[in-house]
């Protein structure tokens, strides 16, 4: 049985969290550019939210046409 999309998303999320935690210095700074990381993570969050909004919108419009 193959890996589901759900499992892939959670594995990737766990890998990102681990990567961040493993590259945090004792003083609370990181071994990577935190601004770039924030931009990338915010972009991912925005894209997920857009997908949710467009899915809800499509379902809403499909339901409206049924009546």
C-alpha positions in Angstrom: 0.0 0.0 0.0 1.4 3.4 -1.0 1.8 6.5 1.1 -1.2 8.8 1.1 -1.0 12.5 0.4 -2.0 13.1 4.0 0.9 11.1 5.3 3.3 12.8 2.9 2.2 16.2 4.2 2.7 15.3 7.8 6.0 13.7 7.1 7.2 16.8 5.4 5.9 19.0 8.2 7.8 16.8 10.7 11.0 17.0 8.6 10.8 20.8 8.5 10.3 21.0 12.3 13.2 18.7 12.9 15.4 20.6 10.5 14.6 23.9 12.3 15.2 22.4 15.7 18.5 20.7 14.7 19.8 24.0 13.3 19.0 26.3 16.2 22.0 27.6 18.1 22.2 27.8 21.9 21.6 31.5 21.8 18.3 31.1 20.0 19.5 32.1 16.6 19.6 29.7 13.6 22.2 28.4 11.2 20.0 29.5 8.3 18.4 32.8 7.3 15.2 33.1 9.4 13.7 35.7 7.2 13.9 33.4 4.1 12.5 30.6 6.2 9.6 32.7 7.4 8.8 33.8 3.9 8.8 30.2 2.6 6.7 28.9 5.5 4.2 31.8 5.2 4.0 31.1 1.4 3.2 27.5 2.1 0.5 28.5 4.7 -1.0 31.0 2.2 -1.2 28.4 -0.6 -2.9 25.9 1.7 -5.4 28.5 2.8 -6.1 29.5 -0.8 -6.7 25.8 -1.7 -9.2 25.5 1.2 -10.9 28.7 0.2 -11.2 27.7 -3.5 -12.4 24.2 -2.6 -15.1 25.6 -0.3 -16.0 28.1 -3.0 -16.3 25.4 -5.7 -18.4 23.2 -3.4 -20.6 26.1 -2.5 -21.2 27.0 -6.2 -21.8 23.3 -7.1 -24.4 23.1 -4.3 -26.1 26.4 -5.4 -26.6 25.0 -8.9 -28.4 21.9 -7.4 -31.3 24.0 -6.2 
